[in-house]
Amino acid sequence: MIVGLFVVLLLIGFATMVIMAVVAMAIRRAVSHRAETHSRSYGLMGTAIVLSILISGLFVLFSAKLGTVRVEAQRQEVLVRTEADEIEARIEQHYRELQRKAAADEGLNAIPAAAIAYEGAPPEPVAAAEPAAQVPAEVSAPLATTSSTATAATAANSARPTWIGESPLRVGPVYRTTVVSDPYLTRLECEEALDPQLLETARRYVDELLGADARRYVDLDVATVRSRIATEEYMEQIDSSVGPMQRVHVLLEFDDALRADFKEQYKQGLREARLYQAGGGAALLLAALGIVFGFLTLDTATRGFYTRRLQLAATAAILAIVALGISLGRAI
């Protein structure tokens, strides 16, 4: 595909030069009298310049469109490949969260239910010595409740991952960094606010790894970051002046496989960009040569009567081609 595109770009530039040559030959054949030269040379010269600029502009649009289509196709492929995994992971996370909440609610409701059952139980006939033996049981119930609450609090604190809040560091071949969202009322709001931060963190790492502006040649999106780079996620409950809120922490890990993938994409994108630039430069150079050839032919056909005007027109056309080349180089 790339070789075919390069051939197409060269053919576009060659076609521009051929059109200029054909127009020049038409002028030479059409000139029979000086009066006819005045009227026809302007029209044919303008037609040649307009055609040259138009073809060069079409070339730029064609190259930009091909690059956009290629990037969009790769992005859609990644989205289709990772969308199912992302949805499945989020469903599993929400399911586990619901399970934890249900378990916590059951733990809180178990003690009052037991207390109500104990207080509402009908008295049983017991011996005279048995009431004294039941008094420690009544006192021991609150003690057990206090002990279980302390144990649950200790377990909740120990469940907090150790990587939360740590600075970016390298652990063996893996580079680790963390991203945290702002406090929100719901987890969904945290996830939505966290997506741009995750993408920017991954792109910044690519720039640090491969050089400034390397992110242009590496296909990265939120779905890819969440499926391949984000390894752990933790939701933190915090107290604020407006009530309880949530904050989500995400651990990002870049291993050797990811770095190799980034480098391969970068090299491939850089090769394609240089190929576009080479093909575009060749096509624009041929267009400029066609304009110069047309100028010389027109100047000879008109016997130098319109040399100054032809020079201005040719200069304007060449400047337009240079501007198109600069815009093409920046776009690629």
VMD Tcl script that draws the C-alpha trace (Angstrom):
set ca {
  {0.00 0.00 0.00}
  {2.81 2.40 0.88}
  {4.68 1.75 -2.38}
  {1.47 2.29 -4.34}
  {0.85 5.57 -2.53}
  {4.37 6.74 -3.33}
  {3.83 5.96 -7.02}
  {0.53 7.86 -6.98}
  {2.20 10.93 -5.48}
  {4.91 10.90 -8.14}
  {2.30 10.50 -10.88}
  {0.42 13.52 -9.55}
  {3.54 15.68 -9.76}
  {4.40 14.32 -13.21}
  {0.84 15.01 -14.40}
  {1.20 18.62 -13.29}
  {4.34 19.02 -15.36}
  {2.73 17.36 -18.39}
  {-0.28 19.67 -18.18}
  {1.99 22.71 -18.12}
  {3.90 21.41 -21.15}
  {0.68 20.72 -23.07}
  {-0.62 24.20 -22.31}
  {2.66 25.73 -23.45}
  {2.55 23.78 -26.71}
  {-1.03 24.88 -27.25}
  {0.03 28.50 -26.81}
  {2.82 28.12 -29.33}
  {0.49 26.62 -31.91}
  {-2.26 29.14 -31.26}
  {-0.02 32.15 -31.71}
  {-0.22 33.32 -35.31}
  {-0.51 37.09 -34.92}
  {0.54 39.53 -32.26}
  {-3.03 40.59 -31.57}
  {-4.08 37.00 -30.96}
  {-1.12 36.56 -28.65}
  {-2.38 39.33 -26.37}
  {-5.79 37.75 -25.87}
  {-4.94 34.07 -25.78}
  {-1.75 34.15 -23.77}
  {-3.49 35.57 -20.70}
  {-6.22 32.93 -20.71}
  {-3.90 30.00 -21.33}
  {-1.34 31.24 -18.81}
  {-4.01 31.65 -16.13}
  {-5.43 28.23 -16.92}
  {-2.03 26.61 -16.57}
  {-1.31 28.27 -13.22}
  {-4.76 27.46 -11.83}
  {-4.46 23.83 -12.90}
  {-1.03 23.53 -11.33}
  {-2.18 24.96 -7.99}
  {-5.37 22.89 -8.09}
  {-3.52 19.63 -8.65}
  {-1.04 20.45 -5.89}
  {-3.91 21.23 -3.53}
  {-5.63 17.98 -4.43}
  {-2.41 16.16 -3.67}
  {-2.22 17.73 -0.21}
  {-5.84 16.87 0.53}
  {-5.34 13.34 -0.74}
  {-2.31 12.78 1.49}
  {-4.01 14.25 4.55}
  {-7.11 12.16 3.92}
  {-5.09 8.97 3.63}
  {-3.30 9.70 6.89}
  {-6.59 10.44 8.66}
  {-8.21 7.28 7.33}
  {-5.25 5.17 8.43}
  {-5.25 6.57 11.97}
  {-9.03 6.26 12.27}
  {-8.97 2.66 11.06}
  {-6.34 1.71 13.62}
  {-8.27 3.48 16.36}
  {-11.51 1.74 15.48}
  {-9.74 -1.61 15.43}
  {-8.34 -1.04 18.90}
  {-11.72 0.12 20.19}
  {-13.50 -2.93 18.82}
  {-10.84 -5.22 20.26}
  {-10.87 -3.72 23.75}
  {-14.45 -2.54 24.22}
  {-15.70 -5.95 25.33}
  {-12.84 -6.37 27.79}
  {-13.43 -2.93 29.26}
  {-17.16 -3.50 29.69}
  {-16.56 -6.89 31.28}
  {-13.99 -5.45 33.69}
  {-16.30 -2.63 34.76}
  {-19.21 -4.99 35.28}
  {-17.03 -7.22 37.40}
  {-15.83 -4.24 39.46}
  {-19.36 -3.01 40.09}
  {-20.47 -6.53 40.96}
  {-17.70 -6.90 43.52}
  {-18.54 -3.48 44.93}
  {-22.17 -4.50 45.35}
  {-21.06 -7.70 47.04}
  {-18.90 -5.77 49.50}
  {-21.73 -3.36 50.29}
  {-24.17 -6.23 50.77}
  {-21.74 -7.98 53.09}
  {-21.23 -4.78 55.08}
  {-24.99 -4.23 55.38}
  {-25.49 -7.79 56.57}
  {-22.76 -7.33 59.18}
  {-24.37 -4.14 60.53}
  {-27.87 -5.58 60.61}
  {-26.87 -8.82 62.27}
  {-26.16 -7.29 65.70}
  {-29.44 -5.36 66.14}
  {-31.41 -8.40 64.98}
  {-29.68 -10.60 67.50}
  {-30.26 -8.05 70.23}
  {-33.96 -7.80 69.40}
  {-34.31 -11.56 69.34}
  {-32.57 -11.80 72.70}
  {-34.66 -9.09 74.39}
  {-37.96 -10.32 72.96}
  {-37.43 -13.94 73.92}
  {-39.96 -15.27 76.45}
  {-38.57 -15.99 79.90}
  {-37.77 -19.59 80.60}
  {-38.11 -21.26 83.94}
  {-34.68 -21.60 85.38}
  {-33.24 -22.57 88.68}
  {-32.36 -20.01 91.31}
  {-28.66 -20.17 90.50}
  {-29.08 -19.76 86.73}
  {-29.89 -15.96 86.59}
  {-26.54 -15.17 88.16}
  {-24.88 -17.26 85.46}
  {-26.70 -15.35 82.67}
  {-25.50 -11.91 83.78}
  {-22.00 -12.29 82.30}
  {-23.62 -13.35 79.02}
  {-25.52 -10.03 78.79}
  {-22.38 -8.08 79.55}
  {-20.27 -10.07 77.11}
  {-22.50 -9.29 74.10}
  {-21.48 -5.59 73.81}
  {-17.85 -6.55 74.32}
  {-18.02 -8.97 71.39}
  {-19.65 -6.27 69.26}
  {-16.92 -3.76 70.08}
  {-14.23 -6.29 69.28}
  {-15.79 -7.17 65.91}
  {-16.06 -3.47 64.97}
  {-12.41 -2.89 65.74}
  {-11.46 -5.94 63.72}
  {-13.49 -4.70 60.73}
  {-11.85 -1.27 60.90}
  {-8.40 -2.85 61.03}
  {-9.25 -5.02 58.02}
  {-10.51 -2.00 56.07}
  {-7.27 -0.11 56.74}
  {-5.13 -3.09 55.80}
  {-7.05 -3.46 52.51}
  {-5.72 -0.09 51.27}
  {-3.05 -0.84 48.62}
  {0.50 0.18 49.39}
  {1.02 1.75 45.94}
  {-1.46 4.58 46.60}
  {0.30 7.94 46.75}
  {3.74 6.64 45.79}
  {5.94 8.59 43.40}
  {6.68 7.23 39.90}
  {9.38 4.59 40.14}
  {10.89 1.68 38.25}
  {10.53 -1.79 39.75}
  {12.76 -4.08 37.70}
  {11.64 -3.84 34.05}
  {8.32 -2.21 35.02}
  {7.79 1.53 35.28}
  {4.97 2.32 37.73}
  {2.99 5.50 38.27}
  {-0.36 6.33 39.84}
  {-3.27 8.54 38.85}
  {-6.00 9.69 41.23}
  {-9.30 11.39 40.50}
  {-10.84 14.32 42.32}
  {-13.52 13.56 44.93}
  {-17.00 12.93 43.50}
  {-20.28 11.62 44.80}
  {-20.38 8.53 42.57}
  {-17.80 6.19 41.14}
  {-19.05 6.79 37.60}
  {-18.17 10.49 37.90}
  {-14.71 9.53 39.14}
  {-14.19 7.20 36.16}
  {-15.28 9.84 33.63}
  {-13.00 12.47 35.16}
  {-10.11 10.00 35.32}
  {-10.10 9.00 31.63}
  {-8.37 12.16 30.28}
  {-5.76 11.97 33.05}
  {-4.98 8.34 32.22}
  {-4.57 9.10 28.52}
  {-2.37 12.15 29.13}
  {-0.16 10.21 31.57}
  {0.38 7.43 29.01}
  {1.13 9.90 26.21}
  {3.56 11.81 28.40}
  {5.41 8.57 29.12}
  {5.65 7.87 25.36}
  {7.17 11.33 24.82}
  {9.68 10.74 27.63}
  {10.57 7.31 26.21}
  {10.86 8.10 22.49}
  {11.29 11.85 22.28}
  {9.23 15.00 22.07}
  {6.01 14.72 20.08}
  {6.41 10.94 19.68}
  {2.77 10.53 20.72}
  {1.75 11.53 17.18}
  {2.97 8.19 15.84}
  {1.75 5.92 18.68}
  {-1.90 4.89 18.69}
  {-3.16 5.41 22.25}
  {-6.69 5.84 23.54}
  {-8.54 5.41 26.82}
  {-9.63 1.86 26.02}
  {-6.04 0.79 25.35}
  {-4.79 2.42 28.55}
  {-7.44 0.75 30.69}
  {-7.03 -2.69 29.12}
  {-3.24 -2.90 28.73}
  {-1.63 -0.36 31.09}
  {-3.96 0.04 34.09}
  {-3.31 -2.98 36.33}
  {-5.03 -2.09 39.61}
  {-7.84 0.20 40.72}
  {-8.95 1.18 44.21}
  {-11.96 3.24 45.31}
  {-11.44 5.29 48.45}
  {-14.22 6.58 50.69}
  {-13.48 10.04 52.13}
  {-15.36 12.41 54.41}
  {-15.87 16.00 53.32}
  {-17.85 19.04 54.40}
  {-20.69 18.04 52.08}
  {-20.77 14.42 53.19}
  {-19.14 11.13 52.15}
  {-17.47 11.16 48.74}
  {-15.44 8.78 46.61}
  {-12.05 8.94 44.96}
  {-10.55 6.41 42.53}
  {-6.85 5.49 42.39}
  {-5.39 3.71 39.34}
  {-1.99 2.06 39.05}
  {-0.34 2.22 35.60}
  {2.47 -0.17 34.72}
  {4.65 0.02 31.58}
  {6.59 -3.20 30.98}
  {9.05 -4.30 28.28}
  {6.29 -5.60 26.00}
  {4.53 -2.22 26.02}
  {7.75 -0.34 25.41}
  {8.58 -2.61 22.46}
  {5.10 -2.04 21.05}
  {5.45 1.74 21.43}
  {8.84 1.72 19.70}
  {7.53 -0.39 16.80}
  {4.53 1.90 16.27}
  {6.80 4.94 16.46}
  {9.22 3.58 13.86}
  {6.39 2.57 11.53}
  {4.68 5.96 11.84}
  {7.96 7.78 11.30}
  {8.69 5.75 8.15}
  {5.25 6.51 6.74}
  {5.60 10.21 7.57}
  {8.96 10.41 5.81}
  {7.54 8.58 2.82}
  {4.66 11.05 2.61}
  {7.11 13.93 2.84}
  {9.36 12.47 0.13}
  {6.46 11.80 -2.22}
  {4.89 15.18 -1.54}
  {8.21 16.97 -2.02}
  {8.79 15.21 -5.33}
  {5.29 16.05 -6.56}
  {5.57 19.70 -5.54}
  {9.02 19.95 -7.10}
  {7.68 18.63 -10.39}
  {4.84 21.13 -10.18}
  {7.33 23.97 -9.63}
  {9.41 22.80 -12.59}
  {6.25 22.69 -14.69}
  {5.49 26.31 -13.77}
  {9.02 27.41 -14.66}
  {8.83 25.55 -17.97}
  {5.47 27.12 -18.72}
  {6.83 30.58 -17.87}
  {9.77 30.18 -20.24}
  {7.55 28.84 -23.02}
  {5.00 31.63 -22.62}
  {7.71 34.27 -22.50}
  {9.20 32.91 -25.72}
  {5.81 32.64 -27.42}
  {4.90 36.23 -26.54}
  {8.37 37.46 -27.58}
  {9.05 39.07 -24.19}
  {6.13 41.50 -24.24}
  {4.74 40.17 -20.92}
  {7.92 39.10 -19.17}
  {7.26 41.11 -15.98}
  {3.68 39.93 -15.66}
  {4.66 36.34 -16.35}
  {7.39 36.57 -13.71}
  {4.91 37.83 -11.11}
  {2.41 35.10 -11.96}
  {5.04 32.35 -11.87}
  {6.46 33.66 -8.58}
  {3.00 33.70 -6.99}
  {2.34 30.15 -8.18}
  {5.68 28.89 -6.83}
  {5.06 30.61 -3.48}
  {1.66 28.92 -3.31}
  {3.32 25.55 -3.92}
  {5.90 26.26 -1.20}
  {3.10 27.16 1.23}
  {1.32 23.92 0.38}
  {4.54 22.00 0.98}
  {5.03 23.61 4.40}
  {1.46 22.89 5.43}
  {1.86 19.30 4.25}
  {5.06 18.87 6.26}
  {3.39 20.17 9.41}
  {0.33 17.99 8.89}
  {2.45 14.86 8.52}
}
mol new
graphics top color blue
foreach p $ca { graphics top sphere $p radius 0.5 }
foreach p [lrange $ca 0 end-1] q [lrange $ca 1 end] { graphics top cylinder $p $q radius 0.2 }
display resetview
